[in-house]
Amino acid sequence: MNAIKYVLNLHILPLIGDYRIRDITPMQIQAIMANLSDKSNSLQSKVLVNMRSIFNAAQENGLVAKSPVSSMLKPGGKRTPEEEALTPQESQFLLDHAANHRARTFLLIALHAGMFLFRRNWKSG
């Protein structure tokens, strides 16, 4: 539910929140998506799914004759790079160099519970 509020409050309502639902045009929907052109594919997909849901419900309830969200509209955006999980050797290195017993215990739980720990460009010092 928080994700829906986030998408609505940050990306949809600032552009069309002052309009009656029946007055919203395909151009306004395209403007919303254009504002997201530098955002991730994932965020664009969430915005598009939410808008489609809103306008499909409005259409089903007779509030709009036709949804302004084109079925041809697709998310673009940047693909987020895939993270690489730690190798067994990297996992062991972390365990061997844990700062204290609590940190080692946390790492053991995380690794055994299947939590993904990802490689980062850590800089020492």
N, C-alpha and C positions, 0 to 999 in steps of 0.2 A: 504494500500500500504506500509506503514512503517513496518508493521509486516512481510510482504514478504521480504523486504530489510533486516530486522533484521535477519530473518532465513537464507537467502542466504549468507549475509556477515559474519555472525558469525559461522554458522554450516555447510554450504554446500561448498561454494567457497574455504575456506582455504584447504580443502582436495582434491577437484577435479577441481578447477578453472583453473589450468594450463593445463588441458587435453582437447583435442578436444572431443566434445560430443560423437562422434562415438567410441572413444577409452575408454570410461568409462565402467568399468566392474561391475558385480554384487558384486564382492568382495569389491570394493571401496564403493559401496552403503552400504554394511553390515558394513564396517569400520566406516562410518559416523554414523550409528545407534549405533554401539558399543561405540563410543565416547559419546553418549548421554545416556548411560545406567544408569547413576546416576541422570539423569534429570527427570522432571515430564512427566507423560503420555501425558499431553497436549502439551508440547513442542515437544515431539517425534512425536505426531500425525501431528503437523504443518509441521515439517520437511518432514515427509513421504508424506503428501498431496502435498507439493510443488515439491518434487522430482518426484512424479508420474505425476503431471501436466506438468512439464518441459519435461519429457521423452515421455509422450503420445503425446505432441505437436510435438516433434522432430520426432517421428515415423510417425505421420500423414503427416508431411512435407518431408518425405523421408530422413531425416538426420541420422536415425538409423534404422536398420532392425527390432530390437526388443528392448524393454525397458529393461534396466538392473535392474529396480526396480521390484522385484518379487511381484506377487500378494499375495504370502504367507507371506510376511514380514509384521509384525504387530507391533504397538508401544507397548512397555512395560512401564517401568518407574514407578515412585512413584505416587500413587494417592494422590492428595492434599486433606488434611482433610477438611471436610465440616465445614463451619463456622455456628455458631448458632446465629440467630438474637436476638436482645434484647427482653426481655419480656416487657409487658406493664408497669410492676412495675419498671424495670430497666430504661425504657424510661422516666418515670415520675421522677425517682431519678435524672437522668441527667438534666432534665429541672429544677428541684427544686434547683440544685446545680450549675447551669450555672454561670460562673464568672461575667457576665455582661449582659446587655440587648441585645447587638449584638450577643453574643454567644447563648443566649436563642432563639433569632429570627432565627439564623442559624439552631439550633437543631429542632425547630418547623417546619421550611420549609423542612428540610431533612426527618423528620419523616412523615410529611403529604404528601410529594411528593412520598413516597414509597421507598426512598433511604434506603438501608440496613445499619444499624449500627450494628457492630458485637461486641460480647464480646471479650475482651482482658484481659490478665493478667496484669492489671494496678497496679502499685505499687505507693502508695502515699508517698510523702515526699522526 
